[in-house]
Amino acid sequence: MAAAFSQYWTARLTDGFPMLAAMQVSVLGDQQNWQLIAPFSLNRNDHGTAFGGSLSMLATIAGWMATCVAAGDGYDVVIQSGNTHFLKPLTGDLLARVASIDPAVLDRFRETLRRRGKARLAVQVEVVDAKNEPVVQFSGQYVAAPL
């Protein structure tokens, strides 16, 4: 099941977003526990650290994907706002993970989608280094609406 989830989402991301294909973004894990990864070699800058645009993009897409997964099929998701904090340089592969979303918040999001046909979800994402320490903190607000 994990392989099907990660293969589906890796293909959806890289087919739907040419920039993510160029970054060689892939999804690791299953629907309950996943993360996005991109190789450092393709996402570095002239200082020998990860490019800020790649870090921000990976975090933004992780939040978008989390909202898509939460909404389920039949909804289009867009970002409404986002804020990226760069904490320290990264010199290895880029790894983004979404912070756990409170089940009550997810229930309200889905109920609002069902009732109103549109809902917002706030998502927190971290990009971490090889020691699992955060190098980027991202917070985004996403909107889901019927296709």
C-alpha positions as CSV (number, residue, x, y, z in Angstrom):
1,M,0.0,0.0,0.0
2,A,2.8,2.4,0.8
3,A,4.4,1.8,-2.6
4,A,1.2,2.6,-4.4
5,F,0.7,5.8,-2.4
6,S,4.2,7.1,-2.9
7,Q,4.3,6.1,-6.6
8,Y,0.9,7.8,-7.2
9,W,1.9,11.0,-5.5
10,T,5.4,11.1,-7.0
11,A,3.9,10.8,-10.5
12,R,1.2,13.4,-9.7
13,L,3.7,15.9,-8.5
14,T,6.3,15.5,-11.1
15,D,3.8,15.2,-14.0
16,G,1.7,18.2,-12.7
17,F,4.5,20.5,-11.7
18,P,7.5,20.6,-14.2
19,M,9.6,22.4,-11.5
20,L,9.2,19.4,-9.2
21,A,10.3,17.1,-11.9
22,A,13.4,19.2,-12.4
23,M,14.0,19.1,-8.6
24,Q,13.5,15.3,-8.7
25,V,11.0,15.4,-5.9
26,S,9.7,12.1,-4.7
27,V,7.3,10.9,-2.0
28,L,8.4,8.4,0.6
29,G,5.9,6.6,2.9
30,D,2.2,5.9,3.0
31,Q,-1.0,8.0,3.5
32,Q,-0.5,8.0,7.3
33,N,3.2,8.9,7.4
34,W,4.9,10.4,4.3
35,Q,7.5,13.0,3.5
36,L,8.9,14.7,0.4
37,I,12.5,14.4,-0.6
38,A,14.7,16.1,-3.2
39,P,18.4,15.5,-3.9
40,F,20.8,18.3,-2.8
41,S,22.9,18.1,-6.0
42,L,20.0,19.5,-8.1
43,N,18.8,22.0,-5.5
44,R,21.9,23.8,-4.4
45,N,23.0,27.3,-4.8
46,D,26.3,29.0,-5.6
47,H,27.2,29.0,-1.9
48,G,27.2,25.2,-1.6
49,T,23.9,25.1,0.4
50,A,20.4,24.2,-0.5
51,F,18.7,26.8,-2.7
52,G,16.1,28.8,-0.7
53,G,13.6,28.6,-3.6
54,S,13.8,24.8,-3.6
55,L,13.4,24.7,0.2
56,S,10.4,27.0,0.0
57,M,8.8,25.1,-2.9
58,L,9.2,21.7,-1.2
59,A,7.6,23.0,2.0
60,T,4.8,24.7,0.0
61,I,4.1,21.5,-2.0
62,A,4.1,19.4,1.2
63,G,1.4,21.5,2.7
64,W,-0.6,21.4,-0.6
65,M,-0.3,17.6,-0.7
66,A,-1.4,17.3,2.9
67,T,-4.5,19.4,2.1
68,C,-5.2,17.3,-1.0
69,V,-4.9,14.1,1.1
70,A,-7.1,15.5,3.8
71,A,-9.8,16.7,1.3
72,G,-9.9,13.5,-0.7
73,D,-10.9,13.0,-4.3
74,G,-13.0,15.6,-6.1
75,Y,-11.4,18.7,-4.7
76,D,-9.0,21.3,-6.1
77,V,-6.5,22.7,-3.6
78,V,-4.7,26.1,-3.9
79,I,-2.5,27.9,-1.5
80,Q,-4.0,31.1,0.0
81,S,-1.0,32.3,2.0
82,G,2.4,31.0,3.2
83,N,5.3,32.0,5.4
84,T,8.7,30.5,5.2
85,H,11.4,30.9,7.9
86,F,14.9,29.8,7.0
87,L,16.6,28.8,10.3
88,K,20.0,27.6,9.0
89,P,21.8,26.5,5.8
90,L,21.3,22.9,4.6
91,T,24.1,21.0,2.9
92,G,22.3,17.7,2.3
93,D,19.2,16.3,0.7
94,L,16.0,18.2,1.2
95,L,13.4,16.4,3.4
96,A,10.0,18.0,4.1
97,R,7.5,16.6,6.6
98,V,4.1,17.9,7.6
99,A,3.4,18.4,11.3
100,S,0.6,16.3,12.6
101,I,-2.8,18.0,12.2
102,D,-5.2,17.7,15.1
103,P,-7.9,15.2,14.2
104,A,-10.6,17.6,15.4
105,V,-9.3,20.3,13.0
106,L,-9.4,17.7,10.2
107,D,-12.9,16.7,11.1
108,R,-14.0,20.4,11.0
109,F,-12.2,20.9,7.6
110,R,-14.0,17.9,6.1
111,E,-17.4,18.9,7.6
112,T,-17.0,22.4,6.2
113,L,-16.1,20.9,2.8
114,R,-19.2,18.7,2.9
115,R,-21.5,21.5,4.1
116,R,-20.2,24.5,2.1
117,G,-18.3,22.9,-0.7
118,K,-15.2,24.9,0.3
119,A,-12.9,24.9,3.3
120,R,-9.5,26.2,4.5
121,L,-6.8,24.2,6.3
122,A,-3.7,25.6,8.0
123,V,-0.6,23.3,7.6
124,Q,2.8,23.4,9.3
125,V,5.8,21.9,7.5
126,E,9.4,21.5,8.5
127,V,12.4,20.8,6.2
128,V,15.0,18.9,8.2
129,D,18.7,18.1,7.9
130,A,20.4,14.7,8.2
131,K,20.3,15.1,12.1
132,N,16.5,15.5,11.9
133,E,16.9,19.2,13.0
134,P,14.7,21.8,11.3
135,V,16.3,24.1,8.8
136,V,13.1,25.6,7.5
137,Q,9.7,26.2,9.1
138,F,6.8,26.8,6.9
139,S,3.2,27.7,7.7
140,G,0.6,27.8,4.9
141,Q,-3.2,28.3,4.6
142,Y,-4.8,26.2,1.8
143,V,-8.2,26.3,0.3
144,A,-10.0,23.2,-1.1
145,A,-13.0,23.5,-3.4
146,P,-14.8,21.1,-5.8
147,L,-13.1,20.5,-9.1
